[in-house]
Each structure stands twice: as C-alpha cells, then as structure tokens.
C-alpha cells in the first residue's frame, strides 16, 4: 500500500515556496522516507478550512500496516506546527482517507 500525507496550511500561514515546504515535510517525516509530490487540490469536505487552496503532499510508498500505524501515532503525538495533516491509504486503485 502507499500512503499520501497532505499538509493543509492553517489560516495564518501562507507558504508558497515549494523548496522550503519540501524541506519542512521531509524533515518532519524523515523516519518514513517520504517522497516529495508537490501540491494537489483536495475536495472541500476533506479539508479543515474548506478553501480552494492547494495542499502540499508527500508519498510513503510500499508501506506496511505497521508503518501506517506508526505514522498515524507519530502524527497524533507530534502535530506539525501551522498545518493540518491529512493521511490517505491507497491499495491498488482504491484510496481512503484515514485522518
């Protein structure tokens, strides 16, 4: 399975520098070997702010169930400053939002 982690900026944050955000996201998730994937638009009902702003994303490829559980625990215990974090699991063609 692959995991997709998206970072939705909180209201007071305006970062449009992909190199800076890439460093921030890769550092935050360094133990999970994230692959930078740029930005994407999420459906309004899947975001916290319900805006049409892009979110930054990274991928964790070939994740195990243990990796997924560890990642979700890590994000719950260590929230990323200034961002709402969304996690998706993709098995084949099906993708499900986890948080």
Buried (B, 14 or more C-beta within 10 A) or exposed (E): BBBBBBBBBEEEEEEEEEEEBBEBBBEBBEEBBBEBBEBEEBEEEEBEEEEEBBBBBBBBEEBEEEBBEBBBEEBEEEEBEEBBBBBBBBEEEEEEBBE
